[in-house]
Amino acid sequence: MAQYDVIIIGGGPGGYNAAIRAGQLGMKVALVEGRATLGGTCLNVGCIPSKALLHASELYEMSLKDFAGMGIEVSPKLNLERMMANKAESVTGLTKGVEFLMKKNKVEWLKGWGRIDGVGKVAVRAADGTEAVHEAKNIVIATGSEPSGLAGVTVDNVRIVDSTGALSIPEVPKSMIVIGAGVIGLELGSVWRRLGAKVTVVEYLDRITPGMDTETATAFQKALAKQGVEFKLGAKVTGAKATKTGVALTFEPVAGGEAQTLSADYVLLAIGRRPYTQGLGLESVGIVPDKRGVIANDHFKTGAPGVWVIGDVTSGPMLAHKAEDEAVACIELIAGKAGHVNYDVIPSVIYTYPEVATVGKTEEELKVAGTAYKVGKFPFLANSRAKVNHETEGFVKVLADAKTDRILGVHMIGPCVSEMIAEYAVAMEFAAASEDVARTCHPHPTRSEALRQAAMGVEGWTMQA
C-alpha cells in the first residue's frame, strides 16, 4: 500500500495546480485521474476547445463582414474539418504540457477513477477493472462538475447536445436552439451563429446572464440580438424530441399562456453545471454533499479528518481560475503556510463578441447592501484605438465607495476586455481607490485608456468625449 503526504482526486485546473504546488513544497504527492489526458473538463472539453472555436469563428466572421471596410478584399471559405483539427491540436499540446509539469514536479499520476475508502485511504480503479488502495495524510477532492440535466430533454450528443457535444458537431447547422442564456450557452451559440446557424436562445428567466450587472447584461443582449441571435425569455422548456434530421422543442411562458413548439437542426442544453460527487466514497468518511457539492467547513477543510475540497465541487463560482487559486491556498495550508483566496476579487469573462468581463460587486448588490457608491463610465465609442479598429461597441463601468473611493466593482463590455479586467483585479486586491487608476498613466492609443477614463469619471473629470 503506497503512502503519500497528499492524494488529489481529479486532474483538472484545481487538481493539477494543487499537485504542482505540493510537489514544489517537497511533498510526496499523487494525482488520481481516469481520463486518458490530464486537464479535466477545462482543457479537454471546456475552456480551451471552446476558446479555440470562438477565436477561429470570430476571424471567419470578420473576414466576411469587416475586412472589406478596411481595404482587405477576400473570399473566405469555411473548412470546418480543419477548424476542428486546430481545436484538437491546441488541446493536445496543452494536456501534454500539464503531463510534463507532473513529471517535473515529481507528481505520481495514478491512472484511474478514485474514491475515498475510509480515513486516509483512496482506492483507484484502473481501466482494466483492477483496484489498488493508497494511503495519504491528506486527501484533496478536486473532481469538478458536469453539465446539468433538464427533465424532458434527453442529451444524446447527436441532435440534442450538451457543452461537450456542441464542440464537435460535424456540420454547420442551419438552425440551433440553445436552452439557457448563461455563459456556456451564449459562447457556444455564438460559435455556430458566426459559422452560419440561425440561433434561438430559450431562457427561463426574464433576462440573460443572471447575476451579472443589469446594465451590462442589457447592453450585451442588445449586441447579440443585433448580430442575429433571437431570444425567448421567461420561457419554460417542457420537452425536446429528436429525430434523425432535427429536434422539436416545446416551451410555455413562465407567466402562463399557450405552449409553443420550435424546430431546429440541433438543440444545445446549457442550463449550468452541477458538482461531480458520484461514486467518490464520501459516505466512508461521513461527508454528505448538498446540491452545491462538498461543503468546506473552514478554509477548504471538510468535516472529515484530513479531507479537503476545492474547485467546482464546492461552493463559489465554477471558474477554472478560482479552482487554481484554491488549489494553491489549500496545499499551502496543508504545508503549514498562510494560504488565502480573496473571493471578492475573482473576475469573470464571457468570450463572445463583444466580450464581457466583470469583477467585484454589481450595482444591484450594492443597493441591496445599502452601500453608497459612485459610478464612472466610459464608452469605447470615444476611445481612439477602438475607433480606428472599428471596435466601438461597449463601455467600462467603475463602481467606487462614495466615502472612501475604494473600487468595489468593475463591469466591461467591449473589445479585449477579457485581458483588461486583470488591471482592476490587481487594483482591487491592493484596495485601490478609483483615483489611483485615474492618476495612473496609460499608453496612447490603446483600449486600456478606457479603464482610466472610466475611473476618472467617478469624480467627473473624464478627459475624452
VMD Tcl script that draws the C-alpha trace (Angstrom):
set ca {
  {0.00 0.00 0.00}
  {1.62 3.24 -1.21}
  {1.73 6.15 1.24}
  {1.64 9.85 0.35}
  {1.55 13.23 2.04}
  {-1.27 14.27 -0.32}
  {-3.50 12.44 -2.78}
  {-5.57 14.65 -5.06}
  {-8.66 13.22 -6.75}
  {-9.25 14.96 -10.09}
  {-6.82 16.22 -12.72}
  {-8.47 19.49 -13.75}
  {-7.18 23.04 -13.08}
  {-7.78 22.67 -9.35}
  {-6.27 19.21 -9.12}
  {-3.18 19.63 -11.25}
  {-2.31 23.03 -9.75}
  {-2.63 21.52 -6.28}
  {-0.36 18.66 -7.32}
  {2.25 21.03 -8.78}
  {2.28 23.20 -5.65}
  {2.56 20.15 -3.40}
  {5.50 18.91 -5.45}
  {7.16 22.32 -5.27}
  {6.86 22.21 -1.47}
  {8.60 18.84 -1.32}
  {5.59 16.68 -0.54}
  {5.14 13.12 -1.74}
  {2.07 13.62 -3.90}
  {-0.16 11.60 -6.21}
  {-2.84 12.78 -8.63}
  {-5.75 10.49 -9.46}
  {-7.31 10.96 -12.92}
  {-9.24 8.48 -15.05}
  {-9.20 10.41 -18.33}
  {-6.58 9.49 -20.89}
  {-5.26 13.05 -20.60}
  {-4.87 15.49 -17.73}
  {-6.50 18.91 -17.61}
  {-10.06 17.97 -16.68}
  {-13.11 19.48 -18.34}
  {-11.39 22.84 -18.86}
  {-8.53 21.66 -21.06}
  {-10.26 18.72 -22.70}
  {-13.88 19.70 -23.36}
  {-14.41 23.14 -21.85}
  {-12.47 26.41 -21.63}
  {-9.71 25.63 -24.10}
  {-11.51 23.98 -27.04}
  {-14.39 26.44 -26.81}
  {-11.98 29.39 -26.95}
  {-10.23 27.84 -29.96}
  {-13.56 27.71 -31.78}
  {-14.58 31.18 -30.60}
  {-11.35 32.67 -31.93}
  {-11.49 30.86 -35.26}
  {-15.17 31.62 -35.82}
  {-14.64 35.29 -34.94}
  {-11.86 35.58 -37.51}
  {-14.08 33.87 -40.08}
  {-16.95 36.28 -39.49}
  {-14.60 39.26 -39.52}
  {-13.25 38.18 -42.90}
  {-16.81 38.03 -44.22}
  {-18.11 41.29 -42.79}
  {-15.30 43.60 -41.67}
  {-12.22 43.18 -43.83}
  {-13.64 44.93 -46.91}
  {-14.27 48.12 -44.94}
  {-10.57 48.24 -44.07}
  {-9.48 47.72 -47.66}
  {-8.88 43.98 -47.49}
  {-10.78 42.04 -50.12}
  {-11.01 38.29 -49.52}
  {-13.37 35.45 -50.35}
  {-13.20 33.21 -47.25}
  {-14.26 29.59 -47.38}
  {-15.10 27.65 -44.24}
  {-13.20 24.40 -43.68}
  {-14.95 23.03 -40.59}
  {-12.85 19.88 -40.53}
  {-9.64 21.92 -40.37}
  {-11.13 24.22 -37.73}
  {-11.96 21.22 -35.55}
  {-8.48 19.77 -36.12}
  {-6.92 23.04 -34.99}
  {-9.02 22.85 -31.83}
  {-7.85 19.28 -31.17}
  {-4.20 20.20 -31.75}
  {-4.45 23.03 -29.24}
  {-5.95 20.71 -26.63}
  {-3.31 18.03 -27.21}
  {-0.45 20.48 -26.84}
  {-1.76 21.85 -23.56}
  {-2.64 18.50 -21.99}
  {0.84 17.22 -22.81}
  {2.20 20.33 -21.15}
  {0.35 19.51 -17.94}
  {1.68 15.95 -18.02}
  {5.22 17.35 -18.37}
  {4.66 19.55 -15.31}
  {3.59 16.50 -13.31}
  {6.87 14.76 -14.10}
  {8.91 17.91 -13.50}
  {7.43 18.31 -10.00}
  {7.64 14.58 -9.15}
  {3.89 14.07 -9.04}
  {2.81 10.45 -9.49}
  {-0.19 10.07 -11.81}
  {-2.41 7.27 -10.54}
  {-4.34 6.47 -13.71}
  {-7.89 5.51 -12.87}
  {-11.01 6.63 -11.05}
  {-10.57 7.41 -7.36}
  {-12.81 7.11 -4.36}
  {-12.22 7.66 -0.67}
  {-12.09 4.29 1.11}
  {-12.15 5.39 4.72}
  {-9.98 7.82 6.67}
  {-6.65 8.36 4.95}
  {-7.30 5.90 2.13}
  {-8.01 6.29 -1.59}
  {-8.96 3.38 -3.83}
  {-8.08 3.77 -7.52}
  {-9.84 1.64 -10.13}
  {-7.88 1.29 -13.35}
  {-9.35 0.91 -16.83}
  {-8.91 -2.86 -16.69}
  {-11.05 -3.06 -13.55}
  {-8.22 -3.71 -11.10}
  {-8.16 -1.69 -7.93}
  {-5.38 -0.51 -5.63}
  {-5.64 1.27 -2.28}
  {-3.25 4.07 -1.34}
  {-2.73 5.86 1.98}
  {-2.40 9.61 2.44}
  {-2.13 12.03 5.32}
  {-4.33 14.41 3.32}
  {-6.88 13.87 0.56}
  {-7.96 16.75 -1.70}
  {-11.25 16.40 -3.60}
  {-11.00 18.26 -6.91}
  {-13.48 16.38 -9.07}
  {-15.06 19.42 -10.73}
  {-18.51 19.49 -12.26}
  {-20.65 18.10 -15.08}
  {-23.45 19.55 -17.25}
  {-26.82 19.83 -15.50}
  {-29.75 17.93 -16.94}
  {-33.32 19.04 -17.58}
  {-36.49 16.98 -17.30}
  {-37.96 16.22 -20.71}
  {-34.69 16.90 -22.56}
  {-32.51 13.82 -23.11}
  {-28.98 14.58 -24.26}
  {-27.80 12.09 -26.87}
  {-24.95 14.26 -28.20}
  {-26.25 13.59 -31.68}
  {-29.14 16.03 -32.12}
  {-29.56 17.17 -28.51}
  {-26.11 18.09 -27.28}
  {-24.53 19.35 -24.08}
  {-21.49 21.62 -23.88}
  {-19.19 18.73 -24.78}
  {-21.22 17.62 -27.79}
  {-21.54 21.21 -29.05}
  {-17.77 21.32 -29.55}
  {-17.84 18.54 -32.14}
  {-20.97 18.95 -34.27}
  {-19.96 17.51 -37.68}
  {-21.72 20.17 -39.77}
  {-22.80 23.77 -39.55}
  {-26.46 23.65 -38.51}
  {-28.98 25.68 -40.43}
  {-30.63 26.31 -37.06}
  {-29.83 25.74 -33.39}
  {-31.83 26.24 -30.20}
  {-29.85 26.99 -27.05}
  {-31.57 26.22 -23.74}
  {-30.10 28.63 -21.21}
  {-28.83 32.21 -21.56}
  {-25.77 31.77 -19.38}
  {-22.08 31.93 -20.24}
  {-21.74 28.47 -21.84}
  {-24.86 28.69 -23.97}
  {-24.08 32.16 -25.28}
  {-20.46 31.34 -26.05}
  {-21.18 28.11 -27.92}
  {-24.26 29.57 -29.56}
  {-22.06 32.42 -30.81}
  {-19.63 29.96 -32.40}
  {-22.31 28.30 -34.52}
  {-24.09 31.57 -35.34}
  {-20.85 33.01 -36.73}
  {-20.40 29.92 -38.88}
  {-23.90 30.25 -40.34}
  {-26.54 28.86 -37.98}
  {-29.73 30.68 -37.01}
  {-29.57 30.66 -33.22}
  {-32.52 30.98 -30.84}
  {-31.90 31.18 -27.09}
  {-34.68 30.00 -24.76}
  {-34.27 31.17 -21.16}
  {-36.46 30.54 -18.10}
  {-35.71 33.93 -16.52}
  {-36.74 37.29 -17.95}
  {-33.12 38.29 -18.62}
  {-29.84 36.82 -19.83}
  {-26.70 36.12 -17.75}
  {-28.33 36.04 -14.29}
  {-26.23 37.63 -11.57}
  {-24.46 39.99 -13.95}
  {-24.70 43.76 -13.56}
  {-28.07 44.56 -15.14}
  {-26.94 47.49 -17.29}
  {-24.10 45.38 -18.70}
  {-26.39 42.40 -19.33}
  {-28.91 44.60 -21.14}
  {-26.20 46.03 -23.41}
  {-24.90 42.51 -24.00}
  {-28.30 41.21 -25.06}
  {-28.75 44.12 -27.48}
  {-25.36 43.40 -29.02}
  {-26.15 39.71 -29.54}
  {-29.62 40.49 -30.89}
  {-28.07 42.90 -33.41}
  {-25.90 40.01 -34.58}
  {-28.98 37.91 -35.24}
  {-29.44 35.90 -32.03}
  {-33.13 35.58 -31.17}
  {-34.17 35.46 -27.52}
  {-37.23 33.92 -25.95}
  {-37.11 34.95 -22.30}
  {-39.43 33.91 -19.49}
  {-39.89 30.58 -21.26}
  {-40.04 27.16 -19.58}
  {-38.86 24.26 -21.75}
  {-41.19 21.29 -21.33}
  {-39.66 18.80 -23.73}
  {-37.49 18.09 -26.73}
  {-37.99 15.26 -29.21}
  {-35.14 14.31 -31.51}
  {-35.38 12.67 -34.91}
  {-32.67 11.75 -37.41}
  {-32.88 15.17 -39.01}
  {-33.72 17.60 -36.21}
  {-35.38 18.40 -32.91}
  {-38.83 19.67 -31.93}
  {-38.67 21.66 -28.71}
  {-41.74 22.68 -26.71}
  {-41.92 25.50 -24.20}
  {-44.52 27.60 -22.42}
  {-44.43 31.11 -20.95}
  {-43.41 31.13 -17.28}
  {-46.08 33.76 -16.64}
  {-48.71 31.49 -18.16}
  {-50.02 31.01 -21.65}
  {-50.14 28.59 -24.54}
  {-47.34 26.14 -25.23}
  {-45.26 26.68 -28.36}
  {-43.05 24.47 -30.48}
  {-39.75 25.36 -32.14}
  {-37.88 23.20 -34.62}
  {-34.14 23.19 -35.26}
  {-31.37 21.00 -36.58}
  {-29.76 20.84 -33.13}
  {-30.57 21.72 -29.52}
  {-27.85 22.71 -27.04}
  {-28.73 22.16 -23.39}
  {-26.69 24.65 -21.35}
  {-28.52 25.46 -18.13}
  {-25.45 25.25 -15.93}
  {-23.27 22.68 -14.24}
  {-23.53 20.56 -11.10}
  {-20.78 19.34 -8.75}
  {-19.40 15.89 -9.53}
  {-19.69 13.81 -6.34}
  {-20.98 10.48 -7.64}
  {-19.02 7.41 -6.57}
  {-16.45 9.32 -4.50}
  {-16.98 7.23 -1.36}
  {-17.78 10.32 0.68}
  {-20.01 8.29 2.97}
  {-16.96 6.31 4.10}
  {-15.72 9.39 5.99}
  {-19.12 10.80 6.94}
  {-19.37 13.52 4.28}
  {-22.86 14.27 2.98}
  {-22.79 16.64 -0.02}
  {-25.65 19.03 -0.74}
  {-26.82 20.33 -4.13}
  {-23.81 22.64 -4.24}
  {-21.37 19.82 -3.61}
  {-18.95 19.07 -0.79}
  {-19.01 21.77 1.85}
  {-15.78 23.11 3.28}
  {-16.22 23.99 6.95}
  {-13.06 26.06 7.28}
  {-10.51 27.11 4.65}
  {-11.11 24.16 2.31}
  {-11.32 21.65 5.18}
  {-14.33 19.35 5.25}
  {-15.81 17.82 8.37}
  {-13.80 14.65 7.78}
  {-10.24 14.44 9.16}
  {-7.59 15.07 6.54}
  {-10.10 15.65 3.71}
  {-10.04 18.93 1.78}
  {-12.11 20.24 -1.15}
  {-11.51 22.79 -3.92}
  {-12.94 23.98 -7.24}
  {-16.32 23.38 -8.86}
  {-17.20 20.59 -6.46}
  {-17.56 23.07 -3.58}
  {-19.13 26.49 -3.05}
  {-18.23 29.62 -5.02}
  {-18.17 30.40 -8.74}
  {-17.46 27.49 -11.09}
  {-14.41 29.05 -12.72}
  {-11.07 27.44 -13.57}
  {-9.06 30.35 -12.15}
  {-10.99 30.20 -8.89}
  {-10.11 26.50 -8.64}
  {-6.46 27.28 -9.36}
  {-6.33 29.87 -6.57}
  {-7.99 27.49 -4.14}
  {-5.57 24.74 -5.14}
  {-2.51 26.75 -4.19}
  {-4.08 28.09 -0.98}
  {-5.25 24.63 0.10}
  {-1.85 22.99 -0.38}
  {-0.09 25.86 1.37}
  {-2.41 25.44 4.36}
  {-1.67 21.72 4.41}
  {2.04 22.64 4.44}
  {1.51 24.99 7.39}
  {1.71 28.17 5.34}
  {-0.80 31.04 5.10}
  {-2.90 30.11 2.06}
  {-5.68 32.55 1.20}
  {-8.23 33.33 -1.54}
  {-9.97 36.70 -1.83}
  {-13.41 35.76 -3.15}
  {-14.34 39.43 -3.61}
  {-11.78 39.74 -6.42}
  {-12.44 36.82 -8.76}
  {-13.01 38.07 -12.31}
  {-15.49 36.50 -14.70}
  {-15.41 36.66 -18.50}
  {-17.73 35.79 -21.39}
  {-15.66 35.26 -24.55}
  {-18.25 36.30 -27.12}
  {-18.00 39.39 -29.31}
  {-18.19 41.83 -27.73}
  {-16.52 40.26 -24.70}
  {-17.91 40.81 -21.22}
  {-15.71 40.97 -18.12}
  {-16.63 41.71 -14.53}
  {-15.05 41.71 -11.07}
  {-16.46 42.62 -7.68}
  {-19.92 43.90 -6.78}
  {-22.75 44.82 -9.12}
  {-24.88 47.92 -8.69}
  {-27.77 45.69 -7.62}
  {-25.68 44.07 -4.88}
  {-24.52 47.45 -3.57}
  {-28.08 48.75 -3.46}
  {-29.29 45.70 -1.53}
  {-26.41 46.12 0.94}
  {-27.19 49.82 1.35}
  {-23.70 50.86 0.24}
  {-23.38 54.41 -1.06}
  {-21.40 54.39 -4.28}
  {-20.38 56.49 -7.26}
  {-20.27 55.43 -10.90}
  {-17.68 56.24 -13.56}
  {-18.45 55.10 -17.10}
  {-16.67 55.44 -20.42}
  {-17.78 54.21 -23.88}
  {-15.42 52.54 -26.35}
  {-17.04 54.77 -28.96}
  {-14.88 57.57 -27.55}
  {-11.68 55.51 -27.40}
  {-9.33 56.32 -30.27}
  {-7.83 52.82 -30.65}
  {-11.28 51.22 -30.64}
  {-12.47 53.71 -33.27}
  {-9.63 53.10 -35.73}
  {-10.06 49.35 -35.23}
  {-13.83 49.56 -35.89}
  {-14.48 48.08 -32.42}
  {-16.55 50.75 -30.69}
  {-19.29 48.69 -29.08}
  {-19.49 48.65 -25.29}
  {-18.21 50.51 -22.25}
  {-16.28 50.32 -18.98}
  {-18.10 51.00 -15.72}
  {-16.40 51.53 -12.36}
  {-18.24 51.42 -9.03}
  {-16.47 53.11 -6.12}
  {-17.39 53.68 -2.48}
  {-18.90 57.15 -2.15}
  {-16.96 57.88 1.07}
  {-13.61 56.13 0.67}
  {-13.40 55.95 -3.16}
  {-12.30 52.31 -2.86}
  {-13.13 50.36 -6.03}
  {-16.00 47.95 -5.30}
  {-16.80 46.55 -8.74}
  {-15.96 46.91 -12.41}
  {-18.06 45.84 -15.39}
  {-16.91 45.94 -19.01}
  {-18.35 45.03 -22.36}
  {-16.28 45.55 -25.47}
  {-13.12 44.57 -27.35}
  {-10.39 42.67 -25.46}
  {-11.93 43.28 -22.04}
  {-11.03 39.71 -21.05}
  {-7.40 40.83 -20.99}
  {-8.03 44.22 -19.39}
  {-10.14 43.16 -16.41}
  {-6.98 41.93 -14.64}
  {-5.80 45.52 -14.19}
  {-8.80 46.21 -11.99}
  {-8.45 42.87 -10.19}
  {-4.91 43.86 -9.18}
  {-6.10 47.33 -8.17}
  {-8.87 45.88 -6.01}
  {-6.51 43.34 -4.43}
  {-4.43 46.27 -3.23}
  {-7.57 48.13 -2.05}
  {-7.06 50.88 -4.62}
  {-9.27 53.92 -4.97}
  {-10.68 54.91 -8.33}
  {-8.36 57.93 -8.18}
  {-5.35 55.57 -8.11}
  {-6.31 54.22 -11.52}
  {-7.39 57.65 -12.75}
  {-3.94 59.09 -12.00}
  {-2.00 56.14 -13.49}
  {-0.58 56.91 -16.93}
  {-1.88 54.55 -19.64}
  {-0.31 54.26 -23.11}
  {-1.96 56.08 -26.01}
  {-3.60 54.99 -28.22}
  {-4.79 51.81 -26.52}
  {-8.12 50.36 -25.50}
  {-6.81 50.33 -21.92}
  {-7.26 54.10 -21.80}
  {-10.97 53.39 -21.39}
  {-10.15 51.84 -18.00}
  {-8.51 55.06 -16.86}
  {-11.20 57.30 -18.35}
  {-13.93 55.34 -16.53}
  {-12.05 55.77 -13.25}
  {-11.67 59.49 -13.95}
  {-15.44 59.58 -14.49}
  {-16.11 58.58 -10.88}
  {-15.18 62.13 -9.85}
  {-16.37 63.69 -13.11}
  {-13.10 64.62 -14.78}
  {-13.10 62.39 -17.86}
  {-10.81 63.95 -20.47}
  {-12.22 62.40 -23.66}
  {-15.66 62.74 -25.21}
}
mol new
graphics top color blue
foreach p $ca { graphics top sphere $p radius 0.5 }
foreach p [lrange $ca 0 end-1] q [lrange $ca 1 end] { graphics top cylinder $p $q radius 0.2 }
display resetview
